Amino acid sequence: MSRADVEVRRSKRRRRTVSAYRDGETVVVLIPASFSKADEAEWVATMVARIERSEAKARLSDDDLLGRAVRLSDEHLGGLATPGSVRWVSNQNSRWGSCTPGDRTIRLSKRLKTMPAWVVDYVIVHELAHLLEPGHDARFWAWVDRYPHAERAKGYLLGWSEAARVAPPSEFEPVD
């Protein structure tokens, strides 16, 4: 990304925080007016890199997702859950993912594209576990909980749902 693709906006009201967003082809970086040129250069580089990482993650293809699912199955489920396909979908607004064990397809909500990779991985593991156990019983959760960030990811998704004022999908809560 060239310097021409970045617009820096200084604000006298902003004291310590820095934020950035994409506006068309331009990355807009918002910084405090008190920042030195060196601070500005450092923060511009940091924020542009964050946006580029986020956009690269959002560009994961369905083939990339399938490879990721196979790797996660190998690492956490002993390679026992073999998906036929994994793809992004835009019609899932009340759940994070879904799985059809019969044809081994996994669908992930596009809402996940902006979330950290470990959260996306959790949802993939959750759906992979449905290839081994169709319901949400104790055996199912035992598979899911093999993913080391399972509890943290559940908390993240619940927090995101609360902040967005969206009811969290019930299937992501263990049944006692």
C-alpha positions as CSV (number, residue, x, y, z in Angstrom):
1,M,0.0,0.0,0.0
2,S,1.5,3.3,-1.0
3,R,1.5,6.4,1.1
4,A,-1.1,8.0,-1.3
5,D,-3.5,5.3,-0.1
6,V,-3.4,6.6,3.5
7,E,-5.1,9.7,4.9
8,V,-4.1,10.8,8.4
9,R,-6.6,12.8,10.3
10,R,-5.4,14.6,13.5
11,S,-7.9,15.5,16.2
12,K,-7.5,17.8,19.1
13,R,-10.3,15.9,20.9
14,R,-8.4,12.6,20.6
15,R,-5.9,12.1,23.5
16,R,-4.4,8.6,23.3
17,T,-6.5,6.5,21.0
18,V,-5.7,5.6,17.4
19,S,-8.1,4.0,15.0
20,A,-8.3,3.3,11.3
21,Y,-10.8,2.2,8.7
22,R,-11.0,1.7,5.0
23,D,-12.8,4.3,2.9
24,G,-12.8,2.9,-0.6
25,E,-9.2,2.6,-1.7
26,T,-7.9,4.8,1.2
27,V,-7.1,3.8,4.7
28,V,-8.0,6.6,7.1
29,V,-6.0,6.7,10.3
30,L,-7.3,8.9,13.2
31,I,-4.6,10.1,15.6
32,P,-4.3,12.7,18.4
33,A,-3.2,16.1,17.2
34,S,-0.4,16.0,19.8
35,F,1.4,13.1,18.1
36,S,4.9,13.8,16.7
37,K,5.7,12.9,13.1
38,A,7.6,9.8,14.4
39,D,4.5,8.7,16.4
40,E,2.4,9.3,13.3
41,A,4.6,7.2,11.1
42,E,4.7,4.4,13.6
43,W,1.0,4.3,14.1
44,V,0.2,4.6,10.4
45,A,2.4,1.6,9.7
46,T,0.8,-0.3,12.6
47,M,-2.8,0.5,11.6
48,V,-2.3,-0.2,7.9
49,A,-0.8,-3.6,8.8
50,R,-3.8,-4.4,11.0
51,I,-6.3,-3.5,8.3
52,E,-4.3,-5.5,5.7
53,R,-4.2,-8.6,8.0
54,S,-7.9,-8.3,8.6
55,E,-8.6,-8.0,4.9
56,A,-6.4,-10.9,4.1
57,K,-8.3,-13.0,6.6
58,A,-11.6,-12.0,5.0
59,R,-10.3,-13.2,1.7
60,L,-9.9,-16.8,2.8
61,S,-11.4,-18.9,0.1
62,D,-13.6,-21.9,0.6
63,D,-10.6,-24.1,-0.3
64,D,-8.5,-22.3,2.4
65,L,-11.3,-23.0,4.9
66,L,-11.4,-26.7,3.9
67,G,-7.6,-27.0,4.4
68,R,-7.9,-25.3,7.8
69,A,-10.7,-27.6,8.8
70,V,-8.6,-30.7,7.9
71,R,-5.7,-29.3,9.9
72,L,-7.9,-28.6,12.9
73,S,-9.4,-32.1,12.7
74,D,-5.9,-33.6,12.6
75,E,-4.7,-31.5,15.6
76,H,-7.7,-31.7,17.9
77,L,-10.0,-34.6,16.8
78,G,-7.4,-37.2,15.8
79,G,-8.2,-36.7,12.1
80,L,-11.6,-38.5,12.6
81,A,-13.8,-35.7,11.3
82,T,-13.3,-35.3,7.6
83,P,-15.4,-32.5,6.0
84,G,-16.4,-32.7,2.4
85,S,-16.6,-28.9,2.0
86,V,-16.3,-25.8,4.1
87,R,-17.6,-22.5,2.8
88,W,-18.7,-19.0,3.8
89,V,-22.4,-18.2,3.6
90,S,-24.3,-14.9,4.0
91,N,-27.7,-16.4,5.1
92,Q,-26.8,-17.3,8.7
93,N,-27.7,-14.4,10.9
94,S,-28.8,-16.5,13.9
95,R,-26.0,-19.0,14.1
96,W,-22.2,-19.0,13.6
97,G,-22.1,-22.2,11.5
98,S,-23.9,-25.3,10.5
99,C,-23.1,-28.8,9.5
100,T,-24.9,-31.4,7.4
101,P,-23.3,-34.7,8.5
102,G,-24.9,-36.6,5.6
103,D,-22.8,-34.9,2.9
104,R,-20.2,-33.6,5.4
105,T,-20.7,-29.9,4.5
106,I,-19.9,-27.1,6.9
107,R,-21.1,-23.6,6.4
108,L,-19.7,-20.6,8.3
109,S,-21.4,-17.3,8.7
110,K,-19.7,-14.4,7.0
111,R,-20.0,-12.5,10.3
112,L,-17.0,-14.6,11.4
113,K,-14.7,-13.0,8.8
114,T,-14.0,-10.0,11.1
115,M,-13.2,-12.2,14.2
116,P,-9.9,-13.5,15.4
117,A,-8.6,-16.7,13.8
118,W,-8.9,-18.6,17.1
119,V,-12.6,-17.8,17.2
120,V,-13.1,-19.0,13.6
121,D,-11.1,-22.1,14.4
122,Y,-13.4,-22.8,17.4
123,V,-16.5,-22.6,15.2
124,I,-14.9,-24.9,12.7
125,V,-14.0,-27.4,15.5
126,H,-17.6,-27.1,16.8
127,E,-19.0,-28.0,13.3
128,L,-16.4,-30.8,12.8
129,A,-17.5,-32.3,16.1
130,H,-21.0,-32.7,14.5
131,L,-19.5,-35.1,12.0
132,L,-18.6,-37.3,15.0
133,E,-21.6,-36.6,17.3
134,P,-24.8,-35.0,15.7
135,G,-26.3,-33.6,18.9
136,H,-25.1,-31.4,21.7
137,D,-24.7,-34.0,24.3
138,A,-21.8,-34.6,26.7
139,R,-19.9,-36.7,24.1
140,F,-20.2,-33.8,21.6
141,W,-18.8,-31.2,24.1
142,A,-16.0,-33.5,25.0
143,W,-14.8,-33.4,21.3
144,V,-15.3,-29.6,21.1
145,D,-13.4,-29.0,24.4
146,R,-10.3,-30.6,22.9
147,Y,-9.8,-27.3,21.2
148,P,-7.6,-25.4,23.7
149,H,-9.3,-22.0,23.2
150,A,-12.9,-23.4,23.4
151,E,-14.0,-21.6,26.6
152,R,-12.3,-18.3,25.5
153,A,-14.0,-18.5,22.1
154,K,-17.4,-19.2,23.6
155,G,-16.9,-16.1,25.8
156,Y,-15.8,-14.0,22.9
157,L,-18.9,-15.1,20.8
158,L,-21.2,-14.4,23.7
159,G,-19.7,-11.0,24.3
160,W,-19.9,-10.2,20.6
161,S,-23.6,-11.2,20.6
162,E,-24.3,-9.1,23.7
163,A,-22.5,-6.0,22.2
164,A,-24.4,-6.4,18.9
165,R,-27.6,-7.1,20.8
166,V,-28.1,-10.4,19.0
167,A,-29.3,-13.4,20.8
168,P,-26.4,-16.0,20.9
169,P,-27.1,-19.2,19.1
170,S,-28.2,-21.8,21.7
171,E,-26.1,-24.6,20.2
172,F,-22.9,-23.0,21.4
173,E,-23.8,-23.5,25.1
174,P,-23.2,-26.9,26.6
175,V,-26.2,-28.8,28.0
176,D,-25.6,-30.1,31.6
